[in-house]
């Protein structure tokens, strides 16, 4: 089952904030006791590669528009999709 947007918001902000996997999963559980924990491999991928393309240039997007990071909360990118977004940079 796909994650709900509020679950992704918790996960994304916790990972970007440098929280450990245990801390991420504790926050996720507090927000949604039935949510599946984040697996170690997913956490590692998010820390290493997932957020760079989303947060790059965040300050250049008008504040009344969703930036790529905000968009990903509702429509998450796949890893292969992120690779295409960064081609040519």
Long-range contacts (C-beta under 8 A, 24 or more apart in sequence): 3-35, 3-76, 4-32, 5-73, 5-74, 6-31, 6-32, 7-31, 7-32, 7-35, 8-72, 8-73, 8-76, 9-73, 11-38, 11-46, 12-46, 12-51, 12-69, 12-72, 12-73, 15-43, 15-46, 15-47, 15-51, 16-51, 16-55, 45-79, 49-79, 49-82, 50-79, 50-82, 52-82, 52-86, 53-77, 53-82, 53-85, 53-86, 54-82
